């Protein structure tokens, strides 16, 4: 009994001991050993810049602009998708760029952040990149969360801003960003290697293209911003092109290479091929491969129904050019040719002095050089052809058409210019899947916004004109 | 709080110390009516919750039996008997055989056996015999339809994956929550760790009052698995050997009228000297098909001579030859082999008066119907006990499980095998020719060549290459079990301590062979998991006067650790056919993580019984979890339950044999995964030499609170006519509030998810378990068990201002970007919408007019609406029927399970139509003309609907365009998931024991067994909702199988 008593007392003590010593104290057990709690601003910047890949290589807008055609699976060509997600921009590059600004601003962290370059320059680059992404997004969706976005737990339901308000603020952001730059390069910049002069040029060039976007809705603002950007200095040669360098590394290679790795889905479109054939364009062998069976360049008709598309054998049409789908094929974000075509239009509109024809021809030349097919005699012959030779009466159509060619595979820009000007003249497919059946004027919001941010989503639809459809024009599309 | 617990503890202990007089020790022997001794008989003191078992010789000892007590002797297969002890100290009993198999004693929480009538919890028990008669090695499948409210989340019978089980439907905001599995007291995380040959009984604890004592992990119910126990006395050896064969049995219906291509005309070969060898001139004008097509909208299979794909392989013996374009109706079926399973088990048990043990070894060897697959699994189980002294007993259970697997049949959308056969294929392909998948030069061939000029595959590798070259290997070793010491301080008061451990080490590797369509690669990884539990339990029971009192006091420390590494090559292999991470062309992808979590708990239970007809139980538990913020990491929750045996007051009648009312109420608290509190930055793939970091998409939360759910159940158990008809009916209701979940938020906030406490999910339902004994004669008896359950889960509220939560879905598996198969490809989303049933599928639906007619546009195509509610995937009813018939020496068992309602999304069916493979894509249209004929010739299909003006659509569209227009039109590919299937059947013969005994054999039994013999009802052929690829969808369903075999049991 004595022994029993001992054991029961011991057991009781054991149990009470558990209660007595603090059972809620687990030390550092819940600190995540797998992820760092401290960021390096250079690493955040690299990560944010890798998100530029989508905007410059997506297939959907390149189908809207009919630069390419789908060989057989023509659902995207026929506008089968309504909702596109912008979520990855906010939770990806934008929130990380904002974190760079915060880390370079807060007193507690700015000196650590400065190890990656002057605080002001890191902030300036983050602002320029943020502006690029927001610009890209508002051109696709129209009104988007902007002024209330990226506030984390402080605002899980940010309101939408009008496209006008966003453009206004982005002009301001770009100007302030270039104004705040100081000397000294920054780290982690895969795009422009931390070179602040190039960032300044990139910001001005971006502002120039953005300004032109407002030509129909706010010509005064457009002109003023255009002229101011041009004076501040834009890309002045192909050497100054803003290019995303893809690497010979599966994780960082050109998505076009992956698309053709095990499939044959994308052809040069018939409208594009026919134009290039008609004008003996030396870019054609870069843009397309000859058809296997005929060894000729043949564009794929755009947006056929699958039965009809499938009846055309693969060997009878030209697929996207091999040069454009290597692992390291460059991704153009902003080019000298684009500047020249923009200036040609500005000159045509009388915003700037100079000859529209000269800018136009320089744009063509720049594009030939960009694709490595420039040869003076050929170029001279090319611009002398009646279809190409600049004629003021159809100047806008010619400028935009050549711009459309020069922007081959950069669909978002080509599609935006088509929406703004209506050029080149494109015909929607015979049997579109979308309700409106016209070439889309915007993309639908992600369904998560309807579910998670309903009130603000509804308000955004009101700004758009009532419905979340592909045929609702954005503000600048008059 | 602490003070309260201390008081609680002292209270229980001091209560126990009080008077214990008027008691004695009773011993005796239990024999069967044939004179043999009966081991393992349950002997309980009536009106108490105490009991013991007879040993191998049928002897028993029961201490502290009150004067004038009544002992209840019960044993499966025998009629229970009540014996008044009077003042005897020896009570010998002979039990009579009974086929009504009513479990009188059930296992409740903490492994305690209690007399069934004393239990107020919602639980249901089934014994091993009824689980394993058809020798399914998977526990989940074995349980299908056998417990009311337990549903199988199946897996294809042609895969190595095993099903999971869901108890009482969905209870929280997760489709994938698992119940807690406990084997002899040790928690495990994988049903495959259970050796089915070792299972004595399975008890499913459904109500929260039954599970509350297991704490937070029991929130989805508990499956308590009790192993066969060692018996003291003589040595017994049992051998069980089963051999079964699987054959493919549930493929979709295919069409056999049209072959590969997108167009019905053959393509004449046009010789072009610029690209073709000169000798090909002879082929001028021969019929070609579009070899690069992976659909079957091609020419009619009418025997026209054409050039098959392999006739373009210069090394092929049939190069340059033409063959007739003819059907191959069994090509897919013939791809599959016969599967085999060899399941052998030997067990030995025995012991002395001080010690006992039971050891068993099982070897299961299996190959699937998919070629080049095999799996070997070994179980070694040892359980034993040793009385160190009269009062101190040592017990242990040690289980070793090892498994080696080769092959993993591809599942999910667009994967090889069925992802091709049922989705992207040419119907006329001759499977026997594909078997030679290697060319003489070592390269691989496929049916899906780019063309005569380039015979490399376009979209698809040869399906034999997939299984013979892209080899998956996996292995795992698991050791789990416990050692424990129990000390009896005084009669009725015991203290015990256990250390329980469950360690799993697993590894895998997978290769994409060099020379196939995809870049070659190698993937490998390891996963080490451990759970350690330190457990203390004090138990006390005592009868005084007309009251019976039981109390338990326990403490537990649980620590879970995990260490994972995954490595894969990137960008191909630098040395072809060298499968090692060092061969990675680009920087390899690597991932490793470790995690650790600890939960500390104190708990107690008290039970009080009065005069054998009224019982009340209560429990209280407090947990501290390392995964919660320090300020909120302690949480307390109670439960209470009771039962009232009203038949005790209705003794003088013959109709009602037993009647009981039961009720339970409980709260259960729970925590979350580790590392959800503090902000971190994830490290991603570098760009060249530049590292990358980013904020996580999920915003952590430093203010998380524990989750609480509250539930109650009410039940009634009645038995009539000498127990020949029995009903056990339960209703339940549960509110799950403040769940910790990664709530989706507007990504414009910068995060796609935020950790929050949110939501109120209501889960309610009814369960009915019935037993009928239509025949009960000396040489013939028949028992029918019917289980039925209805569960409803409703979303009452989510977070503030949020009325929909899109539930996350998952890939079936993933290894490399090119090789992850989604089961919900192009699918609807699954949602929790406020005010709606849980699991609402939302997707595209036909637009309809006010009369419900489908609307057709001017082009003759259906008009659809996006984002329409299509209904919940959860079934309305589920259940099963088990029949057991004994006629003389013959035993017939069979079980049927079924569900009514619910939805399933089929990607296979969608592409069967899209690619022109399915039988529905051929045959006459509503004008009686072949639908694939051109519209101009009267063919085509008319979309059955009305135009905008309300008139019937009269326009016909080409068949190919019609079926393609249904792509992603979810409503058309979502099916009613009702099904019924004859899952198991066995017909056995028991040899007479007198004869056998002469040759030294104790028992012998032989049976023919079968599984999945008859899919009585399924939504559409090839789609069995009880073995669906994932919970509510399939992206490339593997076929079902039917299994036949022989089972032999011998006892010595």
HADDOCK unambig.tbl for C-alpha pairs under 7 A between the chains (distance, minus, plus):
assign (segid A and resid 4 and name CA) (segid B and resid 489 and name CA) 5.22 0.50 0.50
assign (segid A and resid 15 and name CA) (segid B and resid 555 and name CA) 6.86 0.50 0.50
assign (segid A and resid 16 and name CA) (segid B and resid 6 and name CA) 6.67 0.50 0.50
assign (segid A and resid 19 and name CA) (segid B and resid 2 and name CA) 6.51 0.50 0.50
assign (segid A and resid 23 and name CA) (segid B and resid 600 and name CA) 6.84 0.50 0.50
assign (segid A and resid 23 and name CA) (segid B and resid 624 and name CA) 6.56 0.50 0.50
assign (segid A and resid 24 and name CA) (segid B and resid 624 and name CA) 5.54 0.50 0.50
assign (segid A and resid 24 and name CA) (segid B and resid 630 and name CA) 6.78 0.50 0.50
assign (segid A and resid 24 and name CA) (segid B and resid 633 and name CA) 6.41 0.50 0.50
assign (segid A and resid 24 and name CA) (segid B and resid 634 and name CA) 6.60 0.50 0.50
assign (segid A and resid 26 and name CA) (segid B and resid 626 and name CA) 5.77 0.50 0.50
assign (segid A and resid 29 and name CA) (segid B and resid 596 and name CA) 6.71 0.50 0.50
assign (segid A and resid 29 and name CA) (segid B and resid 597 and name CA) 6.96 0.50 0.50
assign (segid A and resid 29 and name CA) (segid B and resid 626 and name CA) 6.75 0.50 0.50
assign (segid A and resid 30 and name CA) (segid B and resid 626 and name CA) 6.25 0.50 0.50
assign (segid A and resid 30 and name CA) (segid B and resid 627 and name CA) 5.92 0.50 0.50
assign (segid A and resid 30 and name CA) (segid B and resid 674 and name CA) 5.95 0.50 0.50
assign (segid A and resid 30 and name CA) (segid B and resid 675 and name CA) 5.53 0.50 0.50
assign (segid A and resid 31 and name CA) (segid B and resid 675 and name CA) 6.21 0.50 0.50
assign (segid A and resid 32 and name CA) (segid B and resid 675 and name CA) 5.32 0.50 0.50
assign (segid A and resid 34 and name CA) (segid B and resid 593 and name CA) 5.51 0.50 0.50
assign (segid A and resid 34 and name CA) (segid B and resid 594 and name CA) 6.85 0.50 0.50
assign (segid A and resid 35 and name CA) (segid B and resid 680 and name CA) 5.87 0.50 0.50
assign (segid A and resid 35 and name CA) (segid B and resid 681 and name CA) 6.00 0.50 0.50
assign (segid A and resid 35 and name CA) (segid B and resid 682 and name CA) 5.53 0.50 0.50
assign (segid A and resid 35 and name CA) (segid B and resid 683 and name CA) 6.96 0.50 0.50
assign (segid A and resid 36 and name CA) (segid B and resid 680 and name CA) 5.65 0.50 0.50
assign (segid A and resid 36 and name CA) (segid B and resid 681 and name CA) 5.63 0.50 0.50
assign (segid A and resid 36 and name CA) (segid B and resid 682 and name CA) 6.95 0.50 0.50
assign (segid A and resid 37 and name CA) (segid B and resid 679 and name CA) 6.42 0.50 0.50
assign (segid A and resid 37 and name CA) (segid B and resid 680 and name CA) 4.26 0.50 0.50
assign (segid A and resid 37 and name CA) (segid B and resid 681 and name CA) 5.89 0.50 0.50
assign (segid A and resid 38 and name CA) (segid B and resid 681 and name CA) 6.88 0.50 0.50
assign (segid A and resid 39 and name CA) (segid B and resid 681 and name CA) 6.34 0.50 0.50
assign (segid A and resid 39 and name CA) (segid B and resid 693 and name CA) 6.88 0.50 0.50
assign (segid A and resid 43 and name CA) (segid B and resid 691 and name CA) 5.50 0.50 0.50
assign (segid A and resid 43 and name CA) (segid B and resid 692 and name CA) 4.26 0.50 0.50
assign (segid A and resid 43 and name CA) (segid B and resid 693 and name CA) 5.08 0.50 0.50
assign (segid A and resid 44 and name CA) (segid B and resid 692 and name CA) 6.01 0.50 0.50
assign (segid A and resid 44 and name CA) (segid B and resid 693 and name CA) 5.07 0.50 0.50
assign (segid A and resid 44 and name CA) (segid B and resid 694 and name CA) 5.61 0.50 0.50
assign (segid A and resid 46 and name CA) (segid B and resid 690 and name CA) 6.93 0.50 0.50
assign (segid A and resid 46 and name CA) (segid B and resid 692 and name CA) 5.74 0.50 0.50
assign (segid A and resid 47 and name CA) (segid B and resid 692 and name CA) 4.95 0.50 0.50
assign (segid A and resid 47 and name CA) (segid B and resid 693 and name CA) 6.08 0.50 0.50
assign (segid A and resid 47 and name CA) (segid B and resid 694 and name CA) 6.56 0.50 0.50
assign (segid A and resid 87 and name CA) (segid B and resid 747 and name CA) 5.01 0.50 0.50
assign (segid A and resid 87 and name CA) (segid B and resid 748 and name CA) 6.68 0.50 0.50
assign (segid A and resid 90 and name CA) (segid B and resid 747 and name CA) 6.01 0.50 0.50
assign (segid A and resid 90 and name CA) (segid B and resid 748 and name CA) 5.41 0.50 0.50
assign (segid A and resid 90 and name CA) (segid B and resid 750 and name CA) 5.00 0.50 0.50
assign (segid A and resid 91 and name CA) (segid B and resid 697 and name CA) 5.98 0.50 0.50
assign (segid A and resid 91 and name CA) (segid B and resid 747 and name CA) 6.02 0.50 0.50
assign (segid A and resid 91 and name CA) (segid B and resid 750 and name CA) 4.41 0.50 0.50
assign (segid A and resid 91 and name CA) (segid B and resid 751 and name CA) 4.94 0.50 0.50
assign (segid A and resid 91 and name CA) (segid B and resid 752 and name CA) 6.45 0.50 0.50
assign (segid A and resid 95 and name CA) (segid B and resid 750 and name CA) 5.25 0.50 0.50
assign (segid A and resid 96 and name CA) (segid B and resid 694 and name CA) 6.21 0.50 0.50
assign (segid A and resid 96 and name CA) (segid B and resid 695 and name CA) 6.37 0.50 0.50
assign (segid A and resid 145 and name CA) (segid B and resid 748 and name CA) 6.29 0.50 0.50
assign (segid A and resid 149 and name CA) (segid B and resid 748 and name CA) 5.23 0.50 0.50
assign (segid A and resid 149 and name CA) (segid B and resid 749 and name CA) 5.27 0.50 0.50
assign (segid A and resid 150 and name CA) (segid B and resid 748 and name CA) 5.93 0.50 0.50
assign (segid A and resid 150 and name CA) (segid B and resid 749 and name CA) 4.30 0.50 0.50
assign (segid A and resid 150 and name CA) (segid B and resid 750 and name CA) 4.41 0.50 0.50
assign (segid A and resid 151 and name CA) (segid B and resid 749 and name CA) 5.32 0.50 0.50
assign (segid A and resid 151 and name CA) (segid B and resid 750 and name CA) 6.74 0.50 0.50
assign (segid A and resid 152 and name CA) (segid B and resid 749 and name CA) 4.84 0.50 0.50
assign (segid A and resid 152 and name CA) (segid B and resid 750 and name CA) 5.77 0.50 0.50
assign (segid A and resid 152 and name CA) (segid B and resid 751 and name CA) 6.58 0.50 0.50
assign (segid A and resid 155 and name CA) (segid B and resid 749 and name CA) 6.32 0.50 0.50
assign (segid A and resid 156 and name CA) (segid B and resid 745 and name CA) 6.11 0.50 0.50
assign (segid A and resid 156 and name CA) (segid B and resid 746 and name CA) 5.96 0.50 0.50
assign (segid A and resid 156 and name CA) (segid B and resid 749 and name CA) 5.30 0.50 0.50
assign (segid A and resid 157 and name CA) (segid B and resid 746 and name CA) 6.23 0.50 0.50
assign (segid A and resid 157 and name CA) (segid B and resid 749 and name CA) 6.97 0.50 0.50
assign (segid A and resid 158 and name CA) (segid B and resid 748 and name CA) 6.64 0.50 0.50
assign (segid A and resid 158 and name CA) (segid B and resid 749 and name CA) 6.62 0.50 0.50
assign (segid A and resid 188 and name CA) (segid B and resid 690 and name CA) 6.26 0.50 0.50
assign (segid A and resid 249 and name CA) (segid B and resid 571 and name CA) 6.51 0.50 0.50
assign (segid A and resid 249 and name CA) (segid B and resid 586 and name CA) 5.57 0.50 0.50
assign (segid A and resid 250 and name CA) (segid B and resid 570 and name CA) 6.25 0.50 0.50
assign (segid A and resid 250 and name CA) (segid B and resid 571 and name CA) 4.84 0.50 0.50
assign (segid A and resid 250 and name CA) (segid B and resid 586 and name CA) 6.81 0.50 0.50
assign (segid A and resid 252 and name CA) (segid B and resid 687 and name CA) 6.48 0.50 0.50
assign (segid A and resid 262 and name CA) (segid B and resid 458 and name CA) 6.29 0.50 0.50
assign (segid A and resid 262 and name CA) (segid B and resid 459 and name CA) 6.14 0.50 0.50
assign (segid A and resid 262 and name CA) (segid B and resid 517 and name CA) 6.25 0.50 0.50
assign (segid A and resid 262 and name CA) (segid B and resid 518 and name CA) 6.61 0.50 0.50
assign (segid A and resid 263 and name CA) (segid B and resid 458 and name CA) 6.11 0.50 0.50
assign (segid A and resid 263 and name CA) (segid B and resid 459 and name CA) 6.10 0.50 0.50
assign (segid A and resid 306 and name CA) (segid B and resid 961 and name CA) 6.81 0.50 0.50
assign (segid A and resid 307 and name CA) (segid B and resid 262 and name CA) 6.20 0.50 0.50
assign (segid A and resid 307 and name CA) (segid B and resid 960 and name CA) 5.99 0.50 0.50
assign (segid A and resid 307 and name CA) (segid B and resid 961 and name CA) 6.24 0.50 0.50
assign (segid A and resid 310 and name CA) (segid B and resid 262 and name CA) 5.01 0.50 0.50
assign (segid A and resid 310 and name CA) (segid B and resid 263 and name CA) 6.90 0.50 0.50
assign (segid A and resid 311 and name CA) (segid B and resid 262 and name CA) 5.84 0.50 0.50
assign (segid A and resid 311 and name CA) (segid B and resid 263 and name CA) 5.37 0.50 0.50
assign (segid A and resid 448 and name CA) (segid B and resid 746 and name CA) 6.80 0.50 0.50
assign (segid A and resid 449 and name CA) (segid B and resid 746 and name CA) 6.00 0.50 0.50
assign (segid A and resid 451 and name CA) (segid B and resid 804 and name CA) 5.78 0.50 0.50
assign (segid A and resid 452 and name CA) (segid B and resid 745 and name CA) 5.80 0.50 0.50
assign (segid A and resid 452 and name CA) (segid B and resid 746 and name CA) 5.47 0.50 0.50
assign (segid A and resid 452 and name CA) (segid B and resid 802 and name CA) 6.10 0.50 0.50
assign (segid A and resid 453 and name CA) (segid B and resid 746 and name CA) 5.95 0.50 0.50
